[in-house]
Amino acid sequence: MAQLFAQQGFNVSFAGWESPEDGKKKYHYRGHSCFPMAEFREKPLPPYKRAIGFLFRGHHTLRWLYNNNTYKTVIVYNPPALFCLGLFVLQKLHGFTLILDSTEWFESEHLPGGKYSVAAIENWVRMHWVYPRFKHIICISRFLEKHYTGSNTINIPPLTTFPLPSASSEINNLKINFLYAGNAGKKDLLIPFIRVLPKLQNRLNKKVRLDIAGSTWDDLAQQIKSSGLNPDAYLEYVHCHGRIRNDEIPALYEKADFSILFREEKRYAHAGFPTKAVESWSMGCPIILNKVGDIGHIATHMQDSIIVRIDKLEEDLVCALDSINTDHLASMRMYCLSKIQHNFTAPSIEKLFLNFISRIGNHP
């Protein structure tokens, strides 16, 4: 996003909510000045203090913006509701242009405390009352674009600056390697896929293996057990790497034939856009996914993806994987890189972005 604005003549700084390292109040990243705002708590607090901290998060940033009134445009990323109200006041005082960057709509039951908690109420207020009052909005999905009717909106999916020429390794005809990169939760629907792995190996007459980067085996085993299955039955098919560094992820994609991406048929899946999809395609790795949200419409079956039905998972996977030979998989990998170049880089949406900026009328 910073690159997009910079290409139109903006000088972009970041006021991130992380804490400063070594007490530094300013650092530089890829040519941008960065100012840590230290908005997140660094020690455990009682429940009532956590609730108060959650509601009033952003006050350090508001104070910093008040004292640094040289910025002509302020872009805020999924801001809390009360923080937004403070921004509206500052906007009146300083006269800057305010842009919302909206990338998700949480399900109430996924938030701390459940659907009737302080976090859930705040989420309802920000999505239904506060966010629609922004005049200019960058959103990550067509679902959110339709939600913010009446505003100057632009739909921009996750972008990548450095697509790799190809990170996938030589194809192994005797084995199929799958990869899930991320901390797998219940909403990721990974258990239905794990459930079919033994049958998949038997019917395809090939070894199958699922690598999971982000979860430990103990955490996953608990999920498998809570689904009524015996975790020991899947030990030979699944390897959990636990939490690993970002720079170790490409090595896993090098070994993978397909990455895994499943979503529930719920609002959050339609409102968001999985960055895992962009990550996978940018490394030349096709995706196995179900057709939910924007990614389900952008993905092309048997070219950059295998689109399956969760309730017919074994049947759809056997049908697709049995028909993919070495040459077909190689062409799928190249198609993934083409998909990234034409849909998920700054140049691919530059014209659309320029139209958005021109409607704001605050071009440098």
Phi, psi and omega in degrees: 000319178299321179296319179300313179293320180297324179295338179262013174099002179279146170260112192257128172244160178243132169249078183286158184266010177285166175274148181290144175270133179057029176074008182286127180271356179206140172214174181238140179220118180050041176086002181252140174283133183235133183236104180293130184262348177052053182273341185267145181292149183247001178215155179299142180230158174298157184306317183292326178288326176296318180296316179296317178298321179296314184293322187257014179298135180114357184292330176296320181292320178298318179296319180295317178295323179298321181275347179238077188266029180269350184280131181270338180223134178235123179251128182243135187257110179044055186284151173296160186296310182293326175300320178298318180298321175296322178296320179299322177294314179298323179300319178296320182288316188260341177076020179280161173277134184247127181235132175267134172250104188251119187236002182197162173220101185295146167283137183303320183289345178276347185274156179303126180094351177088191192287347179246018182277172176301318181296321180292320178295316179298321179297318178297316182296314183294321185280326184265333187242316187277304185302319180296350179274353173288138181278332183231125187224128167263125180230159191265354185212161175293329178300311179290325178300319178289328181294323184267052178293144181096348178256162171281102187243156172219136180262111180237118177286173174303136182247154175234141181264335187234067174296136182277150178299322172178126180252356184280147184269185177297141185283135179253114184287347184258000185209146175240122180256126176250154180223132167242115182257103180148165179280105188287122174250179182299325183289348181277355174054039180280332182299318177302326178289315179300322181302325185268356184303313179300318179292324179296316179297319181293316185284329179272346182058039176222148173295140175235146181213135176247117173266134178238117179256112180135324181253149172270162179295324180299317179295315181293319180301323178295320177295317179298316181295319180292345176270004178087016181248161177267113183304325183299335181290349185242005181301321184284348183257343187235134175234119180262128181265352185068195179286128179231165180287155179302323184286356176267347183297315181305325180297327178286322176295329178300328182269349188270140170271325180215145169260163186245133180210103178240144179225149175288156176278072182224168185303317184301326181288328178280328183282330182263183174216121187290118177294338177300328180294315179294319178301314183295310181298322182293343177254016175071027183246115177297160185243140168260120187212162170260155190275085178227130177075190184300322182299327179293333179272330181281325180297145180243116185300131177069011174242303173244357187207165165241113182266124186234165172257132182300321182281351177234036190299310182299314181299313182292321181292315179299316181299315183286309185293329180291339183260357182263115177260185184300313181295321180296316180295322178297320179290327176297321179296319178292325180293326177301315181294323176295320178300316179298312184300322187266350185229339191228033174234160181303315180298332184290338180237015185299318181297316178297319180293321179298322177296319178299313180297320181295329178287337176288320179077027180231043182286141179302000000 
